[in-house]
Amino acid sequence: MLHNHPRSVPVRIPSAAIIVTIVLALPSGIAAQRGTAWFGLTPPPGLGDPHRPVLSVAGVTPRPAQVPAGEERFSDLSGARIQRDLATIVGFSKANQAAGDKAWGRITGFSGAAAALSWAAQQFKDAGLTDVQLQEYTGTAPVWWPKSWSAKLIGDPKFGAGTADVALESALPGSGTMIPGGTLTAPLVFAGNTDAEGSVTVDVKGKVAVQHLTPGSGAFSERGRTAGRARDMIGKGAVAVINVVEQTGNMFIRDFGNCGGPCFNVGAADGVFLEGAIAKAAQAGASGDLKIQMTLDAQTSTGLKGHNAIGIVPGRNTAENIIVNAHGDGWFDAAGDNGDGFATVMALARHFARPENTPERTLVFVISGGHHSTGLNGPANLVKMNPELTKKTVLVVNLEHIAQLYFRPAPWRVEAAEQPMNLGISNSSPALIEIGKRARERYGFAINPTFGTSTAGDLGGYEPLGVARVQAIHAGPMYHASGDVLESISTPGLERAARFFAYFVNEAARTPRSAINP
């Protein structure tokens, strides 16, 4: 764990345009005696290229896809073919950043998502799907959006000879953060780890509280107690909270919003420096002089537009359908959340659109919007806008986070396998469980052997249909982080996922409705 002293962090760090300004105003005593900058602390390395993996994946080669005899002909499901689409999808995020958005990605309501969903609709048409539509809908709630922000440590000769300004480039404001007047300057205080028992006891009044979290998996696992602890400190008078997220790299991490006041996240390398500076200031008897200055220009927008791309493959039975969904939006490059699911749905659409692969039931393919944008949920709008279509639905299958390489801590490394996933079947249908088990063994898809009922996320929008909902999903260390890049996705894993879901959907399409929804 990271504590109040620096240590080396074995990472390669991506680049970005973010700043959080931290002012260290310490007495000349100890620093001047040492004669080294920043009390001898090593400044953080910055962010580097945000489109490259934070851990080297060179030489990481997952086992080849497991393809039963005779299924080689299903070339639309090959990992290499899906990976080409994934590269195109990630390209929409990169273009969004190149156009000037600091908080880049395929975010519903903004240009990156609109371009990606338009492309999806065209791909459905090119594959021969029928009734292809790009349906537009209007958001029902304001959407918070950070336009620019800054954070840097201000150097002073009192901190040691050669001290210069140091940017904490991984700093990222949490959702809902606003700073009246755009600038906030206050002393810093370390408020401990988020896993500490009980309420925060240090004096945070009038200060920026720094709390440290060590996610067991991805940041998702820490949402509740991190945000809750932040709200508690804001309630006790803290003027802002900084969350030091102990994950590999110096990534942007888009989580822990709605803290009850200004809230910023910083990555591991910046966190080492920040917590080290707090410790050195305490040793120097100068904790009250250690300050941070945050700047932020954010806005809330109303009336934003979202999109769902829809295409249909008619089955032999057109009176009933199965919806196959993946959300198309995502923060940063969003290769695994949810570029891999997006690209795999495109592969499934091409596969089933071929006459020789006509399914028993009609399949409705959806690339939905609004997964990451308040009031713009794509599935909920799809259900509302298409009552004649959705009333025929007997099953919804969602593809989300399905082929990420296995990033593991202690020490941080990438294994030649895919991140293990949970398969959720909302109604515990024995027939669907049996299909899932057969498909798991047949293709070696990286889902846990015991299936649950959790279908959080996009499938919530389909809940009003009252039918079985199925998805495989994980939330590992790259979840909602800028490290979720193209190279972090397993190409054989894409093929494992595609072949698993093609089999699952095909078998479900021929299963009696009474068995799908017993």
Buried (B, 14 or more C-beta within 10 A) or exposed (E): EBBBEBEEBEBBBBBBBBBBBBBBBBBEEBBBEBEBBBBBBBBBBBBBEBBBBBBBBEEBEBEEBBBEEEBEEBEBBBBEBBBEBBBBBBBBBBBBBEEEBBBBBBBBBBBBBBBBBBBBBEBBEEBBBEEBBBBBBEBBEBBBBBEBBBBBBBBBEBBBEEBEEBBBBBBBBBBBBBBEEBEBBBBBBBBBBBBBEEEBEEEBEEBBBBBBBBBEBBBBBBBEBBBEBBBBBBEBEBBBBBBBBBBBBBBBBBBBBBBBBBBBBBBBBBBBBBBBBBBBBBEBEBBEBBBBBBBBBBEEEEEBBBBBBBBBBBBEBEEBBBBBBBBBBBBBBBBBBBBBBBBBBBBBBBBBBEEEBBBBBBBBBBBBBBBBBBBBBBBBBBBEBBEEBBEBBBBBBBBBBBBBBBBBBEEBBBEBBBBEBBBBBBBEBEBBBEBBBEBBEBBBBBBEEEBEEBBEBBBEBBBEBEBBBBBBBBBBBBBBBBBBBBBBBBBBBBBBBBBBBBBBBBBBBEBEBEBBBE
